[in-house]
């Protein structure tokens, strides 16, 4: 009987791992790929769909354009994994495995804030982007110059900054009566990053006429407003509220008999991606991948891309009884879109090494952001797909 390898998830980690597994697995091994959706979503560009839904066709790559014909693809939602019986449980099916790679991404962390999950949009999927676009458009249609629509974005990390920038560009392109407010509980946008980068991002956000409120967390949300700080804090009425303030493990992961973080329910994985069960590997936002004492890999697209290549090879090595490789994340720098502009920081270029300017924007940063997306699309699908998507990135 052939060995059954199963990959769950079609994000960066899952798609990248499948591509490597197809190269590495020996004949006689069956590869099955499971995901909720029959496409791979270029998630770090999905914010573009908020402004222009036509971009969907550029950032959603059909699964058949990613996988080889020999890989079986199953569209389905995973509800549990029985590690004792080695079975992946779907809503209406079960799939046996000998080796399993979990790359199901993450959910949105609402941190127990009253009303937040009920009233706020997330941005984790195409459906989320569609819903935000529709609500922003409707809010603008119902507003006037004297009473503009209030769009509030909670969380000034990567996703929050890029979301606010796209909504501001939508406002300007359509001359819509919209006011955009970006809220961050910590003291600066893009918390925990280089102050020069933070300053460059703030400058561009303010240049798009985005109001920035920092230093007070959203403490409560109701149907009409978000409340900052304690009961005497500022009240932010909103027409549309988007929350991008953190990640957590999917609810389904909490039921799996794998060692996981009690708070975030992300699965613990060693630097070779093995979990507490030697037949189960995990990477991407699903996992806390060990990177040395008290350190784990960052939950970024860049880290998932890098990890996928080694994780796919390691699963193939496990099947073949070979020793596993360890992985260390190599930070290649950060590029953040702010509407039509972009800011880059700490960029490492192939062969040339670290870019001589620590933080830069303008055409160089914009084209670098396009090139990063295009390279991934070319690797995961084809150069034709990448060329087709270039102008939309």
C-alpha positions as CSV (number, residue, x, y, z in Angstrom):
1,X,0.0,0.0,0.0
2,X,1.3,3.4,-0.9
3,X,2.3,6.0,1.7
4,X,-0.4,8.7,2.2
5,X,0.9,12.3,2.6
6,X,-1.7,15.0,3.3
7,X,-1.3,18.8,3.3
8,X,-4.0,21.0,4.8
9,X,-4.2,24.6,3.7
10,X,-3.7,26.5,0.4
11,X,-2.0,29.7,1.7
12,X,1.7,30.5,1.3
13,X,2.9,27.7,3.6
14,X,0.6,25.0,2.1
15,X,1.0,25.9,-1.5
16,X,4.8,26.2,-1.2
17,X,5.1,22.9,0.6
18,X,3.0,21.1,-2.0
19,X,5.2,22.4,-4.8
20,X,8.3,21.1,-2.9
21,X,6.7,17.8,-2.0
22,X,5.8,17.2,-5.7
23,X,9.6,17.5,-6.4
24,X,10.8,15.4,-3.5
25,X,8.4,12.5,-2.9
26,X,9.4,9.2,-4.3
27,X,7.1,7.3,-6.7
28,X,4.5,5.3,-4.9
29,X,3.6,8.1,-2.5
30,X,0.2,9.6,-2.8
31,X,-0.1,13.4,-2.1
32,X,-3.5,14.8,-1.1
33,X,-4.1,18.6,-0.7
34,X,-7.1,19.8,1.3
35,X,-8.4,23.4,1.5
36,X,-11.6,25.3,2.1
37,X,-11.0,27.1,-1.3
38,X,-10.0,25.8,-4.7
39,X,-7.6,28.7,-5.2
40,X,-4.4,30.0,-3.6
41,X,-4.8,33.5,-2.3
42,X,-1.9,36.0,-2.4
43,X,-3.0,37.3,1.0
44,X,-0.5,40.1,1.4
45,X,-2.1,41.7,-1.7
46,X,-5.8,41.0,-0.9
47,X,-6.2,44.6,0.5
48,X,-6.0,45.7,-3.2
49,X,-9.5,44.1,-3.7
50,X,-11.0,46.6,-1.1
51,X,-10.4,49.4,-3.6
52,X,-10.9,47.5,-6.8
53,X,-12.7,44.1,-6.7
54,X,-11.5,43.3,-10.2
55,X,-8.1,42.6,-8.7
56,X,-9.5,39.3,-7.3
57,X,-8.6,37.5,-10.6
58,X,-5.0,38.5,-10.1
59,X,-4.5,37.5,-6.4
60,X,-6.6,34.3,-6.5
61,X,-4.6,31.6,-8.4
62,X,-6.7,28.5,-9.3
63,X,-5.4,25.3,-7.6
64,X,-5.1,23.5,-10.9
65,X,-2.6,26.2,-12.0
66,X,-0.5,25.4,-8.9
67,X,-0.5,21.7,-8.4
68,X,0.6,18.9,-10.7
69,X,-2.1,16.5,-12.1
70,X,-0.9,13.7,-9.9
71,X,-1.7,15.6,-6.7
72,X,-5.3,15.0,-5.5
73,X,-7.1,18.1,-4.4
74,X,-10.1,18.0,-2.0
75,X,-12.2,21.0,-1.3
76,X,-13.4,20.8,2.3
77,X,-13.3,22.3,5.8
78,X,-11.1,20.4,8.3
79,X,-12.9,20.0,11.6
80,X,-10.4,17.9,13.5
81,X,-7.4,15.6,13.2
82,X,-7.3,12.3,15.1
83,X,-3.5,11.8,15.5
84,X,-4.0,8.3,17.1
85,X,-6.0,7.0,14.1
86,X,-4.1,9.2,11.6
87,X,-7.3,10.6,10.2
88,X,-8.2,14.1,9.0
89,X,-11.8,14.8,9.6
90,X,-13.8,17.0,7.3
91,X,-17.4,18.2,7.7
92,X,-18.6,15.3,5.5
93,X,-15.6,13.1,4.9
94,X,-12.5,11.6,6.4
95,X,-9.0,11.2,4.9
96,X,-6.4,8.8,6.2
97,X,-2.8,9.9,6.3
98,X,0.7,8.5,7.1
99,X,2.2,11.9,7.3
100,X,0.4,15.2,7.7
101,X,1.4,18.8,7.2
102,X,-0.8,21.5,8.8
103,X,-0.7,24.9,7.1
104,X,-4.2,26.1,7.8
105,X,-3.2,29.7,8.7
106,X,-4.7,31.6,11.5
107,X,-7.8,33.2,12.7
108,X,-8.3,36.8,13.9
109,X,-7.7,37.5,17.6
110,X,-10.4,39.6,19.2
111,X,-8.8,39.5,22.7
112,X,-12.2,39.2,24.4
113,X,-13.1,42.8,23.5
114,X,-16.9,43.1,23.9
115,X,-18.7,43.4,20.6
116,X,-15.6,43.4,18.4
117,X,-16.1,40.0,16.7
118,X,-19.8,40.7,16.3
119,X,-19.5,44.1,14.6
120,X,-16.1,44.3,12.9
121,X,-14.9,43.1,9.6
122,X,-11.8,40.9,9.3
123,X,-9.4,40.7,6.4
124,X,-8.4,37.1,6.0
125,X,-10.1,36.1,2.7
126,X,-11.5,37.3,-0.6
127,X,-15.0,37.2,1.0
128,X,-13.8,39.6,3.7
129,X,-12.4,42.0,1.1
130,X,-15.6,41.9,-0.9
131,X,-17.6,42.6,2.2
132,X,-15.4,45.6,3.2
133,X,-15.6,47.0,-0.3
134,X,-19.4,46.7,-0.3
135,X,-19.8,48.3,3.1
136,X,-17.4,51.2,2.3
137,X,-19.2,51.8,-1.0
138,X,-22.6,51.8,0.6
139,X,-21.5,54.0,3.5
140,X,-20.2,56.5,1.0
141,X,-23.4,56.5,-1.0
142,X,-25.4,57.1,2.2
143,X,-23.1,60.0,3.4
144,X,-22.7,63.6,2.4
145,X,-19.9,66.2,2.5
146,X,-21.5,67.6,5.6
147,X,-21.9,64.2,7.2
148,X,-19.1,62.0,5.8
149,X,-18.9,58.2,6.3
150,X,-16.7,57.2,9.2
151,X,-14.4,54.2,8.4
152,X,-12.4,53.0,11.4
153,X,-9.5,50.5,11.1
154,X,-8.4,48.9,14.3
155,X,-4.7,47.8,14.5
156,X,-1.8,49.7,12.8
157,X,0.2,46.7,11.9
158,X,1.0,45.6,8.3
159,X,-2.6,44.7,7.4
160,X,-4.2,47.7,9.1
161,X,-1.9,50.2,7.4
162,X,-2.4,48.6,4.0
163,X,-6.2,48.5,4.5
164,X,-6.5,52.1,5.6
165,X,-4.4,53.1,2.6
166,X,-6.6,51.3,0.1
167,X,-9.8,52.9,1.6
168,X,-8.2,56.3,1.4
169,X,-7.3,55.8,-2.3
170,X,-10.9,54.6,-2.9
171,X,-12.2,57.8,-1.3
172,X,-9.9,59.9,-3.5
173,X,-10.6,58.1,-6.8
174,X,-14.3,58.3,-6.3
175,X,-14.4,61.7,-4.6
176,X,-16.4,59.9,-1.9
177,X,-17.4,61.6,1.4
178,X,-15.3,59.4,3.7
179,X,-13.1,59.9,6.7
180,X,-10.6,57.2,7.6
181,X,-9.3,56.7,11.1
182,X,-6.5,54.2,12.0
183,X,-6.5,53.2,15.7
184,X,-3.5,51.6,17.4
185,X,-3.3,50.7,21.1
186,X,0.4,51.0,21.3
187,X,2.3,54.3,21.0
188,X,3.2,54.2,17.3
189,X,2.1,52.7,14.0
190,X,3.8,49.4,13.0
191,X,4.6,48.7,16.6
192,X,8.0,47.1,17.5
193,X,9.7,48.1,14.3
194,X,12.4,50.6,13.3
195,X,11.5,54.2,14.3
196,X,12.6,55.5,11.0
197,X,10.3,53.0,9.2
198,X,7.5,54.0,11.6
199,X,8.0,57.6,10.8
200,X,8.0,57.0,7.1
201,X,4.7,55.1,7.3
202,X,3.1,57.7,9.5
203,X,4.1,60.4,7.0
204,X,2.5,58.6,4.1
205,X,-0.7,57.7,6.1
206,X,-1.1,61.4,7.1
207,X,-0.4,62.4,3.4
208,X,-3.5,60.3,2.5
209,X,-5.5,62.3,5.1
210,X,-5.8,59.3,7.4
211,X,-6.4,60.3,11.1
212,X,-4.1,58.2,13.3
213,X,-5.0,57.6,17.0
214,X,-2.3,55.8,19.0
215,X,-1.9,54.9,22.7
216,X,-5.4,53.8,23.5
217,X,-6.8,50.3,22.9
218,X,-10.3,49.7,21.7
219,X,-12.1,48.5,24.9
220,X,-15.6,47.9,23.6
221,X,-17.7,48.0,20.4
222,X,-21.4,48.3,19.8
223,X,-23.4,48.7,16.7
224,X,-22.6,52.4,16.3
225,X,-19.3,53.1,17.9
226,X,-15.9,51.9,19.1
227,X,-14.8,53.0,22.6
228,X,-11.1,53.7,23.5
229,X,-9.5,53.1,26.9
230,X,-11.6,53.2,30.0
231,X,-15.2,54.4,30.3
232,X,-14.0,58.1,30.1
233,X,-12.1,57.4,26.9
234,X,-12.8,58.7,23.4
235,X,-15.9,57.4,21.5
236,X,-15.4,56.7,17.7
237,X,-18.7,56.5,15.8
238,X,-18.3,54.3,12.7
239,X,-20.2,53.3,9.6
240,X,-17.7,50.5,8.8
241,X,-15.3,49.0,11.3
242,X,-12.4,46.7,10.3
243,X,-10.3,44.9,12.8
244,X,-6.7,43.7,12.0
245,X,-5.3,43.7,15.5
246,X,-3.8,40.2,15.9
247,X,-3.9,36.5,15.0
248,X,-4.8,33.3,16.8
249,X,-5.1,29.6,16.0
250,X,-8.3,28.4,14.3
251,X,-10.9,27.0,16.6
252,X,-10.5,23.6,15.0
253,X,-6.9,23.4,16.2
254,X,-7.9,23.6,19.8
255,X,-9.4,20.1,19.6
256,X,-6.3,18.5,18.1
257,X,-4.2,16.3,20.4
258,X,-1.0,18.3,19.6
259,X,1.0,20.5,22.0
260,X,-0.1,24.1,21.5
261,X,0.1,27.5,23.1
262,X,-2.7,27.8,25.7
263,X,-3.5,31.4,24.8
264,X,-3.2,31.5,21.0
265,X,-3.8,27.8,20.2
266,X,-1.0,27.8,17.7
267,X,0.8,24.5,17.5
268,X,4.3,24.1,18.8
269,X,6.8,22.9,16.2
270,X,10.5,22.3,16.3
271,X,12.9,23.9,13.9
272,X,12.3,20.9,11.6
273,X,8.6,21.5,11.7
274,X,7.8,18.3,13.6
275,X,5.1,18.7,16.2
276,X,4.5,16.7,19.4
277,X,3.4,13.9,17.0
278,X,6.3,12.8,14.8
279,X,3.9,12.1,11.9
280,X,2.5,15.6,12.0
281,X,4.3,18.7,10.7
282,X,3.1,22.3,11.1
283,X,4.3,25.7,9.7
284,X,3.1,29.2,8.8
285,X,0.6,31.0,11.1
286,X,-0.7,27.6,12.3
287,X,2.5,27.0,14.2
288,X,5.0,28.5,16.6
289,X,8.1,27.3,14.9
290,X,11.1,27.2,17.2
291,X,14.0,29.5,16.2
292,X,16.3,29.2,19.2
293,X,15.7,29.8,23.0
294,X,12.5,31.7,23.6
295,X,12.2,32.6,19.9
296,X,9.7,31.6,17.2
297,X,9.4,32.5,13.5
298,X,7.4,35.6,12.7
299,X,3.9,35.2,11.4
300,X,4.7,36.8,8.0
301,X,4.3,35.8,4.4
302,X,8.0,36.0,3.9
303,X,8.6,33.5,6.7
304,X,6.0,31.1,5.4
305,X,7.5,31.2,1.9
306,X,10.9,30.3,3.3
307,X,9.6,27.7,5.6
308,X,7.4,25.9,3.0
309,X,10.4,24.9,1.0
310,X,12.2,23.2,3.9
311,X,9.0,21.8,5.4
312,X,8.0,20.1,2.2
313,X,11.5,18.6,1.9
314,X,11.4,17.4,5.5
315,X,8.1,15.6,5.1
316,X,9.5,13.8,2.1
317,X,12.6,13.0,4.1
318,X,10.5,11.6,6.9
319,X,8.7,9.4,4.4
320,X,12.0,8.1,3.2
321,X,13.4,7.6,6.7
322,X,16.1,10.3,6.2
323,X,17.3,12.8,8.8
324,X,15.4,16.1,8.9
325,X,16.8,19.5,8.2
326,X,16.4,22.5,10.6
327,X,15.3,25.9,9.4
328,X,16.1,29.4,10.4
329,X,14.2,32.4,9.1
330,X,16.4,34.9,7.1
331,X,14.8,38.3,7.3
332,X,15.0,39.8,3.8
333,X,13.5,43.1,4.9
334,X,10.0,44.7,5.0
335,X,8.0,46.4,2.3
336,X,4.6,48.0,3.2
337,X,2.0,49.4,0.8
338,X,0.4,52.7,1.7
339,X,-2.2,53.2,-1.0
340,X,-0.3,53.7,-4.3
341,X,3.0,54.3,-2.4
342,X,5.2,51.9,-0.5
343,X,7.9,52.0,2.1
344,X,10.8,49.5,2.3
345,X,13.1,48.8,5.2
346,X,16.2,46.6,5.7
347,X,16.0,45.1,2.3
348,X,18.5,42.4,1.3
349,X,19.1,42.0,-2.4
350,X,20.3,38.8,-4.1
351,X,24.1,38.9,-4.6
352,X,24.3,42.6,-3.6
353,X,23.4,42.1,0.0
354,X,21.7,44.7,2.2
355,X,20.4,47.8,0.3
356,X,22.5,50.8,1.2
357,X,19.5,52.9,2.3
358,X,17.8,51.6,5.5
359,X,14.4,53.1,4.7
360,X,13.1,54.3,1.3
361,X,9.9,54.9,-0.5
362,X,8.9,56.2,-4.0
363,X,9.2,54.2,-7.3
364,X,12.0,51.9,-5.9
365,X,9.8,50.7,-3.0
366,X,6.7,50.5,-5.2
367,X,8.4,48.4,-7.8
368,X,10.1,46.2,-5.2
369,X,6.6,45.5,-3.7
370,X,5.4,44.5,-7.2
371,X,8.4,42.4,-7.8
372,X,8.0,40.4,-4.5
373,X,4.4,39.6,-5.4
374,X,5.3,38.8,-9.0
375,X,8.1,36.5,-8.0
376,X,5.9,34.5,-5.7
377,X,3.1,34.2,-8.3
378,X,5.7,33.1,-10.9
379,X,7.1,30.5,-8.5
380,X,3.8,29.1,-7.4
381,X,2.0,29.3,-10.7
382,X,3.7,30.7,-13.8
383,X,5.5,33.8,-15.2
384,X,2.3,34.4,-17.3
385,X,0.3,34.8,-14.1
386,X,2.9,37.1,-12.6
387,X,3.0,39.3,-15.7
388,X,-0.8,39.5,-15.7
389,X,-0.9,40.6,-12.1
390,X,1.9,43.2,-12.2
391,X,-0.1,46.3,-12.8
392,X,-2.6,45.4,-10.1
393,X,0.0,44.9,-7.3
